[in-house]
Amino acid sequence: MSKNSRRKKRRQASRTAVRRQPGFDRSKLAIWQNRLAMSNREYGPEVEKMDDRERLYNGDTKLRPLIDADKAPGAGDMKATHVRNIIFENIESQISSSIPQPKVTPRRQKDEILADRIEHFLRNELDRLNFESMNDMSERTVLIQGGVGYRVAWDNTKRTHNTVGEANVGMIHPKQLAPQPGVFSSIDDMDWFIVKIPSTKGAVEREFGVNIYEESESEPGIRGVDGISQTEDAVTVYEGYEKAEGGGINKYVWVNDVELEDIENYQARHQPTCCGCGRVRPMPGQVILSSTRAPGNLLPDPMTGSLGGLLDNEQAAQDAAGQILAMRMAAEAATGKPHEGILPGMEVAADEPPQEVYDGGPCPWCGCEDFTDQEQEFEQVMLPITTATGIDIPGAAPGFDAAGNAVWKPTLIPFYKPDVYPVILQRSVSVYGQLLGNSDVDAIRDQQNTINRLEKKIIDRLLKAGSRVSLPNRADLRLDPTDGEAWYVDPAEKQCIDVYEFKGDLQYEIAYLQMVYEEARQILGITDAFQGRRDTTATSGAAKEFSAAQAAGRLESKRVMKNAAYARLFEIMFKFALAYSDEPRPVSYKDFKGENQYEEFSRYDFLEKDSSGQYYWNDQFLFSCDTSAPLASNREAMWQETRMNLQTGAFGDPSRTDTLILFWSKMELLHYPGAGQTKKFLEERLKQEQAQAQATAQEQPPAGSGIPAAPAGGGEMPQAMQGLPVG
């Protein structure tokens, strides 16, 4: 076996030992499996309705009986030969591609800067995450099923050169939820709930380090509607969340009878800790000093902030302080700005003790191969930090422990814990006694079935229509396409020969068909003007806008529920960043001039200190959605509004260059084609005008000199002034 293979095997074994400890409690697995079975029994009928709704949205041809003759034995299942899908039409009319934008309101006046920074950070996150496709899917799911879920997670595998971890947001179909039975108000009111996630065996092994290649997929139906069967590589991962007795959220993950993860208070900081010496396990690639292997006091390692250093006396502690100060100065010289936080990966001086790089496997200090998951209450700050709000957090300082030994004491600040369920439920229209909202498919499914029956009847009548010929009951007479064929009949038989035209009168069927269609639209509150169709009731443009606004007013509840869900989503995204984003995150935005501005989102800026000297995190912000975002997304309307503001003088004198610069700056913010180039041209012209005005001012004589100003057009001095002394 190669060295790399042995390292990979040791890493997998240690990772499994942390997440899936030997001899795990099978009673906990039985508890969660019992909860899943109980939820499936109560929630199963609703899931069956979900599949039926999806089929109707996709144009199901199955007809439900309307009259007693349809229910007679032997009638069989009727199929529609032609479907006018009014469910699809009405749902697609309500789809909005606009994504709600965050609005953060501080509770205190001094936090206004922080509120703006949170807004800028969340807007950057919306651009980074795939919210366009997620919103497109969720818009239809909410209207079809009456609700949709969003799951927020912190992915620590997403790393850049300067940051570790990113927030991840995914859409959860209502079929993937297994809620606690009997709780309909919200997910936050449940004691527990389960999320069903379709995944692959390889993905599970990469994430949890557990081999489940002998397991099979338990619920393939959550991946689609019809015809979904088990596949060899697919599995159903169950994520269970419950409220802990002492506060916090517990997380339990399993596949069939295999436990994958069991973490109590999973949103707190957890680190693998050696079962032998009790030290925090280093990260792969971390530099380990050989001197830290000697027995002695367990001290924070200056390189990482984790336990592992050794100081024999106060002088050694002062030397360590000087070493960290030198490391900080080197970092500041390299980056050109003050360094904050710990210094992972810094090179040590040549005269330092021998070192090695930890590559995984057993504990580098005691050799123990077993690690346990341990919750960390406090963060060890080794280097001083000055926050944007002016809070100074001192770094580590030399001191003494309880036994009188010289130790290196860091500043301890508590880790932030969100303590919220990571799943948000967006309802369509709230209904009392239902977890999900009202479904548009359920509201007009009867009208869809009636229209399908009428369409079938109309088609049957049209196909049966045509010409019929009556002939005498003689075998030698037949209909033949041959022209000029001779028939020999008696006068009495001639009276029997005639042609009958069957046209199929559809007047009443078409009238009732239109009435049912209008009935379905009125149930949902959709008008012709809202759909962008020709509206004969609107006699002017203003009347058409009023009709569309009326329809939008009836649909206002759905927009309010969407904004409420996104507001909750923004709050959880902020709390996850406050808890896990150790490094500052770059943020960009455009100011009122349309120019790009750059800043950093640092969680330490939200750290405060009370009167007793205790550190705490400031998360007292109100989250909502910017109601002006839908108007701002309509660029054509905003361009027209901006032009009108220019013409009416809202920006100033339209003939002035600075007014035109302001106008084109606004147009650039609205992404008007060529606005940036036009603004730059006007800025250059303004500079020329200012330079010309300055040159003209220098040519003018000073006030009170007695010399009249030169004529604006130049020319000679007036004759009355010639020959007079100057001065």
Salt bridges, closest charged atoms under 4 A:
GLU46 OE2 - ARG53 NH2 3.20
ASP51 OD1 - LYS175 NZ 2.86
ASP52 OD2 - ARG445 NH1 2.79
GLU54 OE2 - HIS173 NE2 3.36
ASP70 OD2 - ARG453 NH1 2.54
GLU89 OE2 - ARG533 NH1 3.73
GLU92 OE1 - ARG140 NH2 2.90
ASP111 OD2 - ARG108 NE 2.89
GLU125 OE1 - ARG128 NH2 2.70
ASP136 OD1 - ARG140 NH1 2.88
GLU139 OE2 - LYS562 NZ 2.84
GLU166 OE1 - ARG128 NH1 2.84
ASP188 OD2 - ARG568 NH2 3.60
GLU217 OE2 - ARG223 NE 2.79
GLU219 OE1 - LYS196 NZ 3.05
ASP226 OD1 - ARG55 NH1 2.88
GLU239 OE2 - ARG151 NH2 2.86
GLU242 OE1 - ARG35 NH1 3.02
GLU261 OE2 - ARG19 NH1 2.24
GLU261 OE1 - LYS251 NZ 3.62
ASP262 OD2 - LYS28 NZ 3.15
GLU264 OE2 - LYS28 NZ 3.91
GLU332 OE2 - ARG328 NE 3.05
GLU356 OE2 - ARG293 NH2 3.05
ASP359 OD2 - ARG7 NE 2.51
ASP359 OD2 - ARG10 NH2 3.87
ASP373 OD2 - HIS270 ND1 2.66
GLU375 OE2 - LYS417 NZ 3.93
GLU379 OE1 - ARG603 NH2 2.76
ASP440 OD2 - LYS558 NZ 2.80
ASP442 OD2 - ARG53 NH2 2.79
ASP442 OD1 - ARG445 NH2 3.18
ASP446 OD1 - ARG64 NH2 2.74
GLU455 OE1 - HIS82 NE2 3.93
ASP460 OD2 - LYS456 NZ 3.44
ASP476 OD2 - ARG474 NH2 2.58
ASP480 OD2 - ARG478 NH2 3.30
GLU485 OE2 - ARG478 NH1 3.58
GLU493 OE1 - ARG474 NH1 2.68
GLU509 OE2 - LYS457 NZ 3.80
GLU509 OE2 - ARG461 NH1 3.07
GLU518 OE2 - ARG521 NH2 2.95
ASP528 OD1 - ARG521 NH1 2.63
ASP528 OD1 - ARG533 NH1 3.96
GLU556 OE1 - ARG559 NH2 2.42
GLU571 OE1 - ARG568 NH1 3.28
GLU571 OE2 - LYS575 NZ 3.27
ASP582 OD1 - ARG269 NH2 2.50
ASP582 OD1 - ARG603 NH2 2.88
GLU583 OE1 - ARG585 NH2 3.29
GLU599 OE1 - ARG117 NE 3.82
GLU599 OE2 - HIS120 ND1 2.99
GLU600 OE2 - LYS337 NZ 3.50
ASP605 OD2 - ARG117 NH1 3.19
GLU608 OE2 - ARG108 NH2 2.60
ASP626 OD2 - ARG123 NH2 3.96
ASP658 OD2 - ARG656 NH2 3.09
GLU668 OE1 - LYS679 NZ 2.89
GLU689 OE2 - ARG685 NE 3.91
